[in-house]
Amino acid sequence: MKDRNSSGGVLIVAQTPFQLYMAIVISKLSSAPVKLWIIDPALSGYLDACSKSNIWRSVNYAELNSEYVSDKRSLSNRIRRIMSFYAIRLRIKNFLRINHPSVVLVFSDNHEVTAAFVRLSKTLTRSRVVLGEEGSAAYFSYKRTRANPWKVVVRRALLLDNCYGYSIGWSPYIDSVLVSDADLVHPDYIHGRDVVELPPGPIPCEALEAARTVFSINVQGNSDGTRDILILGQPWSEMGKMSKESEFQMYKEIDKSSFSKRVIIKPHPFENPKKYEGLENVMLCDSSYFSVPAELLFDVFKPKLTISTFSSAAINYTLRFGGLSIFLLDELNVPQVQRFVVDKLLGLGLFRICRSMNDALETVEDVLEKEEKLTLMSHESLAEWKLCVKKIF
């Protein structure tokens, strides 16, 4: 941990690679002093780079017993995890009392630790609490998940935040939300809060370069431009929303297509890249890219289009770079996602739904025939981004 104590300023809490990426962007563009907490073992490998970056006044790390996650059903492991959480919550209380941040920015409030940050920031230090956009969570109601009644009772007895097991956006302690496009956001996510919209277009170069340094990204990964169709992987089969067989068959059809040698796959940080073994023509991106957010790589790959079952990164690609995103929705058994894409995204003109693999292959071939080169939007929005960050803080 690196620490240069001072009161006030801004605190940002990051739990996933995408959240860390946005924490870097916002911190780099802020004129206020910022402190960082990272709270998940998925980010532990970036702790040293974060500490050496000089982006933050202090960098703190908390891990909720990752060694016990493999067997959550074990009663002893559950008890040890709860005790670990109590210890982390005590650290949070002490940190807030000493540092007294004026603003606390989190990207989720459904995790025990982030939920505790949100509540304690408001009740202990009366900080302004901002919920930053995280993946696709802003597009759906937090009520889409709810714990069983007996779990609610147990969680209440254990004094755990978010005892109802809601998804992101439930907390009554949030003052403002930070989103890319307010028109796409679900009403339950806004919930009477102040809304701050991120500027359109790509992330400013200054912030993008800082993020690439922390994530150790080599921008030469696709410099020849021959792989200009980007598949954005998702852990749907790992989550049980899609069978492994149908998922692999979907990729196999693309691997046999006329454009397969133009395809590059960016696996999701939380999926197993080994599931792509057996594909002969499509190419996996460099393994150093596996654990980083796809948003960091769009102007590295410069894709003509993206293909995914459904991906928030694909939405960000289209909103920020103006490229086409194709969704293979019929392969995915998540009705609320299908409704969102049909109701909200199709009207924007740069999203396509393909109801079959034949439809998807024909759509890609049609786009490629036109040979329209993607012209990335310029990175000249630095003043707009700094003004947006100033509104947050």
Disulfide bonds with the S-S distance in Angstrom:
none
